[in-house]
Amino acid sequence: MGFDLLPLLQEKKIIAIIRGVEEKDIEPIAHALIDGGIKFLEITMDTKGALEAVCRLKETYGDRIKIGVGTVLNVDMAKEAVQAGAEFIVSPYLNENVIKYCVKQNTPVWPGTMTPTEIYRAYELGAKAVKIFPSGTLGARYIKEIKSPLNHVQMIVTGGINLENVSSYLKNGAIAVGVGGNLVDKHLVKQRDFSALQKRAEMFVERVKEVTQDE
């Protein structure tokens, strides 16, 4: 995986997070998101069949998507994800061994961080971007304040991101957002209303395009 995904992520700005859905629903969800304009998909390790789905989706969609694995808690999980073909690794907290392993594998890793100390430590270990989590609690202004002394660290925000606040996070310095339940709405999935899910994806894509045009 010897490539840098950040330029593409900075362009597309959205990582759709698929978490805790039934295994049979992963592929129709992914199809709806991709048709809605989403380029980055993250399937969390606590989703049944996550790694098998990574393999199948890469076979089906190839370069149309960049697919990664989230909620990676330790090196064993990271190894399984990389072996399954994950193109990036996301964790909810700072695990130094996971970062070191991914750097050795040349696999992009975006560890969960909150404090300046965690952010800079992840950067020192070789993470080219960090996930600021939980962003919904911290707020968009936190990103602006933390970027002031740490402007050289690329930040992805996750947690509580929705159509109303996504622009604010991006305008305050985040390069991208990770969006879970506010995009992959479990009510829509339960109803198997994948066309509505596609429309929701389209709305997010349009919203971030507006931010790009304003820059």
C-alpha positions in Angstrom: 0.0 0.0 0.0 2.9 2.4 -0.7 0.9 5.5 -1.4 -0.4 8.6 0.3 -4.2 8.8 0.4 -4.3 12.3 1.9 -4.4 14.4 -1.3 -7.4 12.4 -2.5 -9.0 12.6 1.0 -8.5 16.3 1.1 -10.3 16.6 -2.2 -13.2 14.3 -1.3 -13.4 15.2 2.4 -15.8 12.4 3.6 -15.2 9.0 5.1 -18.4 7.1 5.4 -18.3 4.8 8.4 -20.2 1.5 8.3 -20.6 0.2 11.8 -22.8 -2.4 13.5 -25.0 -3.3 10.6 -26.0 -6.8 9.5 -23.5 -8.6 7.3 -26.0 -8.9 4.5 -26.5 -5.1 4.4 -22.8 -4.1 4.1 -22.7 -4.4 0.3 -26.0 -2.7 -0.5 -25.0 0.1 1.9 -21.7 0.5 0.2 -23.3 0.5 -3.2 -25.7 3.3 -2.2 -22.9 5.4 -0.7 -20.7 4.9 -3.8 -23.5 5.9 -6.1 -24.1 8.9 -3.9 -20.5 10.1 -4.6 -18.6 8.7 -1.6 -15.1 7.7 -2.3 -13.8 6.6 1.2 -15.5 3.8 3.1 -14.5 2.6 6.6 -15.9 -0.6 7.9 -15.4 -1.1 11.6 -13.9 -4.2 13.1 -16.9 -4.6 15.4 -19.1 -5.1 12.4 -19.7 -8.8 11.7 -18.1 -9.8 8.4 -16.1 -6.6 8.1 -12.9 -8.2 6.7 -14.7 -10.4 4.2 -16.7 -7.4 3.0 -13.4 -5.5 2.4 -12.3 -8.2 0.1 -15.6 -8.4 -1.8 -15.9 -4.7 -2.2 -12.4 -4.3 -3.6 -13.1 -7.0 -6.1 -16.4 -5.4 -7.1 -15.5 -1.7 -7.2 -11.7 -1.6 -7.6 -10.4 1.9 -7.8 -13.8 3.5 -7.5 -13.4 3.4 -3.8 -10.8 3.5 -1.1 -11.8 1.1 1.6 -10.3 1.0 5.1 -11.0 -0.7 8.5 -11.9 1.1 11.6 -12.0 0.4 15.4 -8.6 -1.3 15.1 -7.6 -1.7 18.7 -4.3 -3.6 18.5 -1.6 -4.9 16.2 -3.3 -8.3 15.6 -6.4 -6.5 14.3 -4.2 -4.3 12.2 -2.5 -7.3 10.7 -5.9 -8.9 9.9 -7.1 -5.7 8.3 -4.0 -5.2 6.1 -4.1 -8.9 5.0 -7.8 -8.4 4.0 -6.7 -5.5 1.8 -7.6 -2.5 3.9 -6.2 0.6 2.2 -6.1 2.6 5.5 -6.4 1.9 9.2 -8.4 3.9 11.7 -8.4 3.5 15.5 -10.4 5.2 18.2 -7.4 5.9 20.4 -3.6 6.2 20.3 -1.9 2.8 20.1 1.7 3.3 19.4 2.3 -0.3 18.2 -0.5 -0.1 15.7 1.0 3.1 14.2 4.5 1.5 14.1 3.2 -1.6 12.4 1.2 0.4 9.8 4.1 2.6 9.0 6.3 -0.4 8.4 3.6 -1.8 6.1 3.3 1.5 4.3 -0.4 1.5 5.1 -1.9 4.9 6.0 -3.0 4.9 9.6 -5.2 7.6 11.2 -5.2 7.1 15.0 -7.7 8.5 17.4 -6.4 11.4 19.4 -7.8 14.3 21.5 -5.1 16.2 23.3 -2.1 18.1 21.9 0.2 15.5 23.4 -1.6 12.6 21.7 -1.8 14.5 18.4 1.9 15.3 18.3 3.0 11.8 19.5 1.0 10.2 16.7 2.7 12.6 14.2 6.2 11.8 15.6 5.5 8.0 15.2 4.7 8.5 11.5 1.0 9.0 11.2 0.4 11.4 8.3 -3.0 12.4 9.8 -4.8 11.9 13.0 -8.5 11.4 13.9 -9.8 14.0 16.4 -12.3 12.1 18.5 -14.9 12.7 19.9 -15.3 15.8 17.8 -19.0 16.2 18.6 -18.1 16.8 22.2 -15.0 19.0 21.5 -16.7 21.2 18.8 -15.4 22.9 15.7 -13.7 25.7 17.6 -11.4 23.2 19.3 -10.1 22.2 15.8 -9.3 25.9 15.0 -7.5 26.4 18.4 -5.5 23.2 18.2 -4.5 23.8 14.6 -2.8 27.1 15.6 0.3 25.5 17.2 -0.1 22.2 15.3 -0.9 23.4 11.8 1.5 20.9 10.2 -0.5 18.0 11.5 -3.5 17.0 9.3 -6.7 16.4 11.2 -9.7 14.3 10.4 -12.7 14.8 12.7 -15.1 12.1 13.7 -18.0 11.9 16.1 -21.2 13.9 15.9 -20.7 15.1 12.4 -23.9 16.0 10.5 -25.2 18.1 7.6 -25.6 21.1 9.9 -22.0 21.2 11.3 -19.8 19.6 8.7 -19.0 22.9 7.0 -17.9 24.4 10.3 -15.4 21.7 11.0 -13.9 21.9 7.6 -13.7 25.7 7.7 -12.0 25.5 11.1 -9.1 23.4 9.8 -10.2 19.7 9.4 -9.1 18.2 6.1 -11.9 15.6 6.2 -14.7 14.2 8.3 -15.7 10.7 9.3 -19.5 10.3 9.3 -21.3 7.3 10.8 -24.9 7.2 11.9 -25.8 10.6 10.5 -25.0 9.3 7.1 -25.4 5.5 7.3 -28.8 5.9 9.0 -29.7 2.5 10.6 -33.4 3.3 10.3 -33.1 3.6 6.6 -31.0 0.4 6.5 -33.6 -1.4 8.5 -36.2 -0.3 6.1 -33.9 -1.3 3.2 -34.4 2.2 1.8 -31.0 2.3 0.0 -32.2 5.0 -2.4 -32.8 7.4 0.5 -29.3 6.4 1.8 -27.9 7.4 -1.6 -29.7 10.7 -1.5 -28.2 11.4 2.0 -24.7 10.7 0.7 -25.4 13.1 -2.2 -26.4 15.8 0.3 -23.2 15.4 2.2 -21.1 15.4 -1.0 -22.8 18.6 -2.1 -22.3 20.3 1.3 -18.6 19.7 1.3 -18.3 20.9 -2.3 -19.8 24.2 -1.1 -17.0 24.5 1.4 -14.4 23.8 -1.2 -15.9 26.5 -3.5 -15.8 29.0 -0.7 -12.1 28.4 0.0 
